[in-house]
Amino acid sequence: MMKNGGRILLLVLVLSMFMTGFLFAQGGKEEAAGESEVTEIVYWQYFYETKEQTVSKLIEMFEAENPDIKVVQQTFPYEQYNTKVASSVPSGEGANIINLYYGWLPTYIDSGYLQPLPESKFSNEFIESEFFPLVGAAKFDGSYYALPTAVRSLALFWNKKLFAEAGLDPEVPPSTVEELVAFAKQLTETDKSGNYLQTGMTQELRAQLHHWVREVLIRQFGGTPYNEDGTQVTYNSQAGYDAFDFFVKLNTEENIGMPNFMTDDVTAFKSQMMGMTIDGSFRLGTFDALEELDYGVTELPSMNGERYNFASFWANGITSFTTGKELEASVKFLDYLTSETAMSMWLENVGELPAKKALAMKDEFKNNPKYGPFIRGLEYANATKFIDETAQRMVWIDAYDEVLLNGMSIKDAVDQAAATEQAVLDKYYSGK
């Protein structure tokens, strides 16, 4: 028989095992309860390696500060992105926060995909005091629907090696439009039949030059592309005709390049077969990856002392079906994505510019030899308030083709472009 001491020891062991199991079970319940309190939100953007990597790091940092929120990032090929949004958001599925080009905003808003940013966190006064004025292109019917982490502007890239070979000072880029044309002519090389072996500068309207024509050249020739609120086309004017005539003659009379040279301007510049190109700050990473490419960056050339620029941005908006705790978490994450911490990291990793003016204009950024020209250009940049960016881009491509391929006059081509674009604007604003 078991002695009393043995019985007591057995009883203690049984009670100990019981309590351990009880506490373990209780701990499991508390852990499960804790897990149930974590709010999960989904963030979408199109796939671009450095952007995906940067957002992943930002999510890691955000979750460390907000352990009750889990952010899931999903990316899609650029070509499929809008289709994915269109098929998911109406059914209340997919992302809580989506990253989209600002020129798509009217379509997304009219389709009911986005909700206005909550005034309690993102008041108009706050946004307009902190961000560059160009962010106003995300404001519709008095409300902001999205905010950017970063913005973009244009600048002139030049190839220092080709400058030296052409007898130009490789450290001195053109500062005026007149110098731009003169340098481009000196950089251009053709064979005996007139075929381009090397072009002086880009001629590709399908890329960034439709912005250069619209927001820079038209203004430098004394006009404006639109009225103050962006509802009326105004470039069917003498300034518009002069600006487009100047652009067309870069090909037909100055002979400094052609569209689609080496398929596109980025390929030609990367291959060191083009002396100068106009492009966005997002192109810095692409060019920096080529060790053999020795290039410089400068502000867009002036005309009669006047400088203008075009700015754009990808912005983050909150989907219309996001409510409750998911909305609270989404607002917190959007606030983090638009913090100075995120903007500084974005500049370093992606090459796009801080959207907050005070940060961007710090000396270390403003005077940087590569970022600086883009940042300084933001001070005099305009962001076209697109309604249908693709259609509004095509009017200039079509106008160019009409002149070169079909012999249409400059005036008629510009007037046709203006009428086509005005129809796009009227269709949108007539319902407002």
N, C-alpha and C positions, 0 to 999 in steps of 0.2 A: 504493500500500500504506500501511496505517496505521503510523505510527511507534510506537516502543516507549512513548513518553509517552502517546500517544493510547490505546494498548491498556490501559495501566495505569489511565487515567482511566475508560475504559469499564468495566473490571473493578470499580473502586470504586463506580461508579454502580449496576451490577447488584447488587453485594453490599449496597449501601445500600438499594436497593428491596426486596431479599429480606428483610433484617433488619426494615425498616419493616413489611412485610406480616406477618412472623412475630410481631413485637411486638404489632401491631394484633390479630392473631388471638388471641394469648395474653391480651391485655387484654380482648377480647370474652369469652373463656372465663372469666376471673376475674370480669367483670361479671355474666355469666350465673350463675356459681357464687354470687356475692353475692346476686343476686336470688332464687336458689333457697333461700337461707337465711332470707328474709323470711317470717314466719309471718302468714298472713291470718286474721282472725277477723271474725265478723259480729255486729252489735248490732242488736236490734229494739226499737222502741217504737211506740206509736200516734202518729199524726200530731197534733201541736200545735205551731204555728209557732215559738213562743219556745223550746220544749223541743228541737225539731229543730236550731234555730240554735245553741243553747247546747251541745248535744252535739257538733255539728260543730266548734265552736271548741275544745272539750275534746279531741276526737280530734286536731286539728291540734297542740295543745300536747303531748299524750301521745306522738304519733309523733315529734315533734322530740326528745324525751327517750329514745325507744325506737325507733331507726331500723330495728331488726330485726322490728318488728311493724307490720302494716297493719290498721287497723280500718275496716270497711265498715258504715256506718249505713243501715238500711232502715226505713222507716215505712209504716204501713198505717192506713186509716180505723179509728176506734175500734170501729165496729160489726162490722168484719171481723176484728178482731185475734185473738180467741180461736179463731175458726174456722181462721185461718191457722196458729196454733201447733199446734192439734190435728191438722191435716192434714200438717204438716211434721216435727215433732220425732220422732214414732214411727218414721219412716223414716230417721232420722239426717240429715235435711236442715235447712236454714234457719239459725237464729241459734245462736251459741255462748253469747251472753248475752242474756237477755230481760228487759224491764222489764214488771212486772205489778203489779196492785193486790194489796195484802197479803191481802185477803179471798178472793182466788182461790187462794192457796197450797195449801190442802188438796187441792183438785181437781187441781192441777198435780202435786203430790207423789204422790198416789194413782195418777195416770195414768202415772207414771214419767217425767215430762218434765224433772224437776230432780234434781240431785245435791246432797248436803250440801256446804256450803262447806268447803274444806280447813282442818282445825284448825291446820295448820302456819302459815297466814297469818291466819286469822280464828278464833282460839280463842274459846270462850265467855267466858273471863275478859276478853279484850281487848274484845269487843263490849259486854259488860255494864258495863265500866268507862268506855267512851268514848261510847256512844250513850245516848239517852234510854231509860228502861225500857220505854216502849211498843213498842220494836223487838222485845221479847220475843214479840210476836205472830207473828214469823217463825220461831219455834223450835218444832220438832216432834220428838218422840221423842228429845229431848236434843241435837238438832243444829239449827243455823241453816241455812236454805236460801236466804236472800236478805238483802240489806242495802239500805237506802235512801240516796240522796244527800240527800234532803230529806223533811221530815214536814209534816203539816198539822194545824191545830187550828181551832176555831170562835171567832168573835167576833161582836159586834153592830155592824152598820153603821147609821148614821143620817144622814138627809138634813138638812143645816143650813138650807137654804132653807125646807123644809116646816116645820121646827121654828119658825123665826122667824115664818112666816105663821100658825102655830097659837098663837102667844103664848108659846112655850117658848124658853128660852135656847138658842140654836143651838150654844153651846160646852159645854153641860152635858147629857150623855146620862143615861139611867136607870142607876142603880147597883144597884138591887134589883129583884126580880121584881114587887113591888108597884108600884114606879115605872114599870116596863116597861108594865104593863097601863094604868096611869093616863095615861101619855104617849101610848100607842097610841090610847086612846079620844079623846084631844084631837086627834089627827092624822087621825082617820077622818072622811070626808065621804060623805054619801049624798044621793040625790034624795028627792023627796016619797014615792016608792013604796018607799023603803028600799034601792034599788040602790046599790051602792058606786060612788062617783066617785073616791074615794081611800081606800086602806086604811091602817090604823095600822101593821100589821106582817105579816110572812109567815105563812102557814098551811100551807105545802106539805110534807107528809110525804114526798113522792116525792123531794124534794131533800135538805136537811140536817136537817130537823126530826125525822125518825125517830131520828137520833142524839141530838138534844136531849132527846127524851122518854126514850130508853133510858138514856143515860149521864149525863144531867144532872138532869132533873126527878125521875126515880125516886129518885136518890140524895139530892136536896134534900128530898124528902118522907120521907126516913129509911130507904129500902130499898136493895137492890142488884139489878141486872138478872140476875146469874148467881152461881153459887158461885165459890170462889177459882180453880179450874182451868178454869172456863168450860164444864164438861160438863153443868151442870144449870141450867135456867131458874128464877129465884127471884122474878121480878117479879109473879107471880100472888099478890100479898100486898096488905095494906091500903095500903102505900106505892105500889104499882103502880096500884091502883084510884084513889087520890087524884091521882096524877100525871096519869093519862090523863083523869080527870074534869076536872081543871084545864085541860088542853090543849083538850079538846072544847068547854068552856064559853067559851073565847076567841072561838069562832064563835057558839055558840048563845045565850049570855047577854051576854057583853061586847061582841059585835058589832064587832070590830076588824078583821075580814078574813075571807077565804074561800080555799079551795084554788083553784088555776087562775085567779086573778084576772089578767087580761091575759095569759092562757095559762100564765105561770109567774112566780115571784117575782123572778128576775133581770131579766126584761123589765120588770116593774112598777117595780122600783127604778131601773133605768136610765132609764125614762121619767118618773121623778119623780112617780109616782102611788102610791108606797108610802113611808111614813115611816121604817120600820125593817125590817131583814132580818137573819137569822142565816145566816152563810155562812162558807166557808173562806178561808184566806189566798191560795189560788190565784185568788180573784176580784178581787184588788187590781188586776191588770193590766187586766182588763175594765173596771172602773170608772174607773181612771185615764185610760183612752183617751178618756173623755168630758169635754171641757174644761168643759162647762156644769154638770157634776155636782159640787156642793160637798158632800162627805160627810166624816164622821169615823168612827173605829173605836174601840171600847172592849171591855173584857173582858165575858164573859157575866155578866148580872146575878146577884147572890147571893140566897140565901133563908135567913133566920135566920143570917146571917153565913157560910153555907157556899157555897163555889164549887166547881164541877166543870166538866169539859170533855171533849170527845171528840177524839181524835187519830187520824189515819190516815196512810198513806203508800203510795207506789209504790216497789217495791223491784226490785233487779237480781239475778237468779239465773243460774246456769250450767246449761246443758242437759245432760241425762244422757249424750248421745253424745260430748260434748267430752272428749278425752283427749290425752295426749302433749304435744307442743309447743303445740297449740291450747289445752289446759287451762292450761299455764304462762302463755301470753299472756293468756288470759281472766282469770286471777287477778290479773295485773299491772294489767289495764285496770279490773277491778272495784275494786282497791285505789285506783286513781287517781280513779275516779268517786265514791269515798267519802272523798276527801281534803278537807281544809279549803279548799284552793284551789277545788275543784269546788263545794263547798257555798256558799262565798261568792259565786261567780259565779251559781249557781242562784238564790240569794236575790235578787240584783240583777236578773237577767234574767227569771226565771219568777215570783218572788214567793212561793216555797215556802221553808220554814224549815230551817235547818241541822239535820241529824239528830244531830250531836255536841253534847252539852250545853255543854261548855266554850266552844265557838265561839258557839252561839246566845245564851248568857247574857252575852256581852260587852256592856258598856254601850251601845255604838253601835247594837247591834241590839235589845237588851231595852228601851231607852228610846225607840226610834223611834216617832213618833206613829202610824204605820200598821202596821208589823211588830210593834211592841212588845206590843200586847195579845194577839196570837196566841202570841208566844214566851213571855210570862208565863203564858199559859194552859196551856202544855205541862207546867208544873210540877205541875199538879193534873188532868191529862188521863188518860183511860183509852182504850185502843184495844180495841174489841170484837174478841174472837178469833172472827171469822166462820168458819163452815164453808161456808155457801152464802149469800153476801151478798145476792143477789137475793131468795131465799126469805125470809131473815130480815128484810129490809126490808118485804116484802109483808105480813107478819103484822100490822104496825101500820097499813098502808094499808087492809087488809081490815077490821081492827077499827074503824077510824074510819068506814068506809062502813057497816058493820053497825049502828053506833049511829045515824048520821045518816039513813041511807036505810031501814033495816029496823026501827028502834026497839029494837034489842037493848040490854040494860042494860050499863052500864060494866063491871060485874063479869064478866058472861058474855062480853063481847067480849074482855076482857083474859085471862080463863081460856082462851078458845078460841085466842087468839094464842099463849099460853104452851104449850098442848098441841101446836099445830102446829109451833112452833119446837123444842120438846123432841124431837119425832119426827125432825126434821132432825139434831139433835145425836146422838140415840141411833143413828141409821143410820150415822153416821160413827164414833163412838167404840166401838160394839159390836164392830167389827172390829179394834180396837187391843189 
